[in-house]
Amino acid sequence: MADDNTTTERLVRIEAALAGLATKADLDVVATAVAGLATKADLAGVAKNVDVTALGRQLREMRDELRVTSAMVLRLDHMWPDVIEQLRAMVQQQLGILDRLRALEEPPA
């Protein structure tokens, strides 16, 4: 009985949608879309031997991994200014050493 009500409700919604269509081209678009939908027979063998609890557990694990990965990316994103500042300081230090080395190599004037 529930399937009949669901089917009837779907037909009512489809008829309401079709009532608003004005041209044959609109109907062709709907027909093409409906032709691409999987039927109940197509989906009959898909859900056999599926452990829903295992799928739920895997989904929770993936969600947790995504949270951890997101936190790592955000932390790395906030570290870049510090890394760049440290690189600039290292370059300045190397330039200072190079200046001192040049001063030692040049004869006094």
DONU-349126 format. One record per residue (C-alpha): residue in three letters; x, y, z. Coordinates in pm, whole numbers, plus 32768, in hexadecimal, padded with zeros to 4 digits. Last residue first. Example, Ala and Ser with C-alpha at 12.3 -4.5 7.8 and 13.67 -1.06 7.14 Angstrom:
# residues 2
SER85577F9682CAALA84CE7E3E830C
***
This chain:
# residues 109
ALAA4B493AF80A2PROA4B89265815BPROA4CC913B806FGLUA37E909B801EGLUA34E8F32808ELEUA2EB8F8681F5ALAA1E690858183ARGA15D8F8B8088LEUA1318E8C81A0ARGA07E8F8C827AASP9F8E8FE2815ELEU9F4D8E6E8118ILE9F028E2E8289GLY9E0A8F508286LEU9D688ECD8147GLN9D458D7481E7GLN9C9F8E0D831BGLN9BB38ED7823FVAL9B568D9A8180MET9B168CE182C7ALA9A3B8DFE8346ARG99758DFD8201LEU99438C85821FGLN98C98CAD8386GLU97CD8DB58319ILE97538CD48200VAL97268BB382F3ASP966B8C9183E8PRO95818D1282D7TRP95498BAB8261MET94E78B1D83B8HIS93788B8883A8ASP933E8AB58271LEU93F389928312ARG9305899E843ALEU91D989B88351VAL925588908286MET928D87C183C0ALA913288158446SER909687B582F9THR9151866B82F9VAL90D8861D8459ARG8F7086758401LEU8F8285A982C0GLU9008847E837FASP8EE484998472ARG8DE984AA8353MET8E8F838082ACGLU8E7882BC83F0ARG8D09831A841ALEU8CBF82AD82B3GLN8D78816682E7ARG8CAB81238420GLY8B678172836ALEU8BC6808B824BALA8C187F788344THR8AC87FAC83EEVAL8A157F9D82A0ASP8AA87E4C8247VAL8A4D7E1C80DAASN8A0A7CB7806BLYS89167D1E7F59ALA88ED7E947F1DVAL893C7E9E7DA9GLY88797D6F7D37ALA87227E147D20LEU879F7F677CA3ASP87607F277B33ALA86107E837B82LYS85A67FBA7C44THR85F180887B0FALA871D81687ADCLEU86D182C07A4FGLY875D831B78F8ALA861082EF7845VAL857083E57939ALA866684F778D9THR863484BC7766ALA84BA84BF778FVAL84CC86057853VAL859E86AB7745ASP84B486267638LEU838A86B676F6ASP842D880E76F8ALA847187EF7583LYS8301879D754DTHR82AD88F275D9ALA81FC899976FDLEU825088DC7838GLY8191894B796EALA80A188257961LEU81C98738794FALA823E879E7AA9ALA80E687677B3FGLU80CD86187A8DILE821F85B17B17ARG81BC86187C78VAL8071855B7C61LEU8124842A7BD6ARG821A84327CF7GLU810284497DF5THR804F83247D51THR818C82557D56THR81C382A47EC5ASN805B82537F17ASP806D810B7E55ASP81B780B07EFCALA811C80EC8052MET800080008000
***
